[in-house]
């Protein structure tokens, strides 16, 4: 019976050094291989040109590198790039490069499918098949960084975990990936340029605070009224807004980092004065800003973009209490790359 080889990127640098010592080799060989795997993004042991052929064969006998492959790449008329990323087991996730005049942002996935059931999101209609490994998350960033350099002549500047999946339901792997992205042995990116977006899992938000993370936190709120929120995001019935509020107050007390609320306004759902007033009240609990996001339909017509007048009523009410609110126009709609549209339609 053939033994399944372990992905070598699951090993720490110390474990790699120990492996070489156990195989009568020098410990520093582990440092070399680690650099190839992360700083240099090697997809094959043969890429490791300063490692002897004998050593590369030994690695091949014991390990695999489960790197991703960009299956298809689509470019939007607005410059947005969407990657369909095939994983080593044949499953596919999507990631997106979003350019502006001053920066490029990678929107990466953390799960194949999603653990949650938000009714307005195409990704939520896919069952969660598995969590992504740290290397698979890291590879998405590497691929988008290369595209940023190729198409926009500068390195990737920001990362948002707003692709497929709920990042806090893949907690350990997401944090390991961010650790490598921010490490000088990886991409060396500042954690302040990384935002993790959650639909709101209070227990895990508190854990983030306790783990003293340095990246930014965004919460997909969409309503500050429990009844409405649980209708559009059924899972949230288990996480009432009072619990979410408490976890965010805890987050801020530990990190002193502002929350970003992601908020879509839909016609006939949360485009009324009661919803506006509830959001204003909720925003007073913790220092925050609000992104009012343009809705991207997912074909069934149940959810429809609210009028500009309704969105302006939110902006005016928030401004009246000195809360910054911005309207985020969606990018990449013509290639189904916009917020809530990632669903592997091409696969």
N, C-alpha and C positions, 0 to 999 in steps of 0.2 A: 504494500500500500504506500502510495506516494505521500510524503509529509508536506503539508502546505507551508511554504516559506513565509517568514515574517517580513513585513515591510520594514526595511532598515531605518526609515525615518521615525519609527516608533521608539527607537533607542535614543537615550540622551548621549551627550558627548562622553560622559564618564562610563556609560555602558559600552560604548564603542571602544574606548580605550581598554576596558576590561576584556572585551572580546579578543582584541589583538594580543594582549598579554597572555590570555588563556591559550592562544594558538601560536605561542612562541615567537611573537613579533614585537616590535617596539610600540610602546603606548602612543607615541606621537602620531603613529599611522591613523589612529582614531581621530585626531585633530584634523588631519588632511582630508579624510573621508567626510567628516562632519562639514567642513568648509565646502566641499564639492556638493553635498546634498542641499545645503541651505543658501550660502552666499552665492554660489555659482549655479544653483538650480540644475544639477546634473540629472538627466533622464535615464542614464545608463551607466553601468560600471565602466564601460569602455571609454566614457567621456573623461574618466579620471586619469589624465595623461601623466601626472607625476607619481602615480602608484604603479608598481610593477605588475606585469601581466599575471604572474603567479598569484599575487595578492588579489587582483581583480577576479580571477577565476575562483579563488576561495570565497570571496564575497558573493559571487554568482551562485555558488553551491549552497550558500546558507540563507541568502536574503533575496528579496525583490525590491524594486522601487516602484510603488504604485502611483506613478505620475498620471496627471490628467492629459487629455488630448482635446484641443479645440476642434470639434467636429465641423461645425459651420459657423461662419461669422457674417453677420448682417450689418450694414451701415445705413443709418437713417438719413433722411434728407436734412435733418438738423445737426448731423455729425455724431449722434449717439451710435455706439457700437454694441451689438449684442452677440455674446458667445454662447453657443450650445456646447457644453463641456461634457465629454464622455469620460466616465470613470473606468477604473480597471475592470469592474465587474459588468460593464455594459450599460449601467444606468446613466442617466443624463440629468444635469442641472444647467441652469442658465446664470450668466453674470453679465454685467453691463458696464460700459465705460461712458460716463456722462461728461462732456466737455463744456467749459464756458470760456470766456475770453481770458480769464486769469488762472484757471486751474482745471485739472481733470480729476474726476471722482470715480472710484471703482465701487459698484454695488455688487456685493458678493452673497452667495448662498451658503447656508449652514446645514441644511438638511435636504435629502431627496424627497420632495413633497413637503408636507407640513404637518406638525403635530396638532394644529389648532383648526378651527372651523369657521373662520370669518366669512360671512355669506357674500360679501362684496368682492372677494379676492379669488382670482382664478387659481392661484397656487394652492389655496386651501381645499380646492376640489380634488386635488391629487392626494391619495393616501400617503402618509409618511412611510417611506420604504426603509430608510435608514439615516443615521446621522453621518455627516461628513467627517472624515479624519482630519487632524490638523494639517497634514501635508496637502490634502485636497483643497482645503480652504486657502492655504498659502499659495498653491499653484495658480488659483484663479487670479490672485493679486499679481503674481509674477507675469502672467499672460497679459493682463490689462496694462501693467507697467510697460511692457514691450510695445503694445499697441499705442500707448500714449506717446512714447518716444518716437515711434514710426510715423504716426499721423499728425501729432501736435508738437513734436520737437522738444518736449520736456518730460521729465519723469512724472509719474503719478503723484498727485499732491494730497489726496484725501481718500478715505475708505469708509463706506457705510455698510453695515450688516443689515441690509434691507431687501435682500434677494429672497430666494425660496427658503422657507423654514422659519422656525422660532428659535433665535440664537440661544436663549436661556434654557431651552429644552435640550440643548447640546452643549451644556455649560463648560465642561472640562476641555473638550476639544476646541471650542471657540477661544477660550482663554489661552490654551497652548499655542494656537495659531497666531493670536495677537502678540504673545510673548516673542515668537520668532520674527514676526513682522517688525516689531519695535526693537529687537535685539541688534546690536552692532554686528553680530554673527549672521544676521538675516538681512532685512532691508534697512534697518536703522531708522525707521519712520517714527516720528514723534507720536505718542499715544493721543495727544491733543488733536491730532488730525484724523482720529478714528472715532466713529459713532456706532454704538450698538443699539439697534432699535428692537424693542420688545412690545408685544401686545399687552404686557402687564401681568407678570407672575410675581406677586409680592414677596414670597419667600426667597426667590432667586435674586430679586432686586436688593434685598437686605444682604444676601450673601456677597453680591458684588461690592457692596459698601464695606462689609467686613474684610473682604480680600484686598481692600484699598486699591482698586483699579484706578488707572489714570485717564482712561478714555472717557468719551462723552456718552451720555445716555439719552435716548429718545424713546418716547412712549406713544404707541398708536392708541389714541384716546377715542376720538370720533363721537363721543357723547359723555357728558358729565352727569347723566341721569341713568341710574341703574337699569330701569325698565327698557329704555331705548338701547343702551349699550348691549344688554344681554340678548336683545332681538337681532342686532346686526352682528354681534360677536358672541354666539351662544356659550362658548366656554367660560366667558367672563361672569356667568351666573355663579360660578364657584369662587370668583375673586371679586367680591363687591368693591365698589369705589372707596368705601371707608378703609378697607384693607390696603388698597392700592395707595391711597393718600398717606396712610401711616408708613408704608414702605418707602415712599418718596421723601417724606419728611426725614426718615432715618438716613436715607441716601445722602440728602443734603447736609444733615448734621455731621456726617462722617467725611464727606468729600468736598463740601462747599462748592460743588459744581452744579450749575444751572441745568434744569431739565428742558428738553425740547418736546413739546406735544405735537404729534402729527394728527391732523384733524381734517377729515373730508366732510363737506357740507352737501347733503343730499336733499333733493326736492321731496317735500312731504314727510321727511323723517326727522331731520334735526335743523330745519331752516325756520324755526319759530322763536319767538322771544323767550320762551321758557328755556330752550336749549342754550340760547346766547347767555342768559343770566346765569345758568348753571355752570357754564364754562368759565365765565368771569369769576364766579365765586371759587371754583376749584383752582384756578390759577393763582389765587391769593395765598394759598397754603404754602407753596414752595416757590422760590425764585425760578422763573421760567420764561420761555418764549414760545410762540405758537406758529407752526407752519400750516397754513390753510392750503390743502393739496387739491389740485384739480382732479376730478374723478375720471377714471378711464373705464368705460363700459366693458363688460365681459359677456355681451351678447344677449342676455335674457331680459333686459329692460326693467328688472325689478328695482334697480338703483339708477337714479338719474341725477346728473349734475344740477345743483341748485342755481338759481339766478345770480347774476352779479350783484343785484340789490341785496340778496340774502347774505352773501359773503361780505359785502361792505358793512352790513349791520354788525357782523362779528368784529370787523376791524375797528369800527368806531367805538364799540363798547369796550374792547380791550384797550384801545388807546386812551380812553377816558380814565383808566386806572393804571396808566403807564406800563402796560404790558405790550411788548413788541410782537406784532403779528405780521407775517409776510405771506403773500399768495405765491405758492410754488406751482408754476406752469409745468406740466408734464413734458418730458422729453422722450423721443423714440416711440411715439404712439403708432407710427406707420409700420413699425416692425414688431409690435407687441412687446416693447421693452420698457414700457412705462410702469409706474407703481401699480402693483396688483395684477399685472398682466402676464407675469412669467408662468408659463404652463406647458412648455415643451411642445408647442403646436407643430414644430417642424420635424419632430422625431417620431 
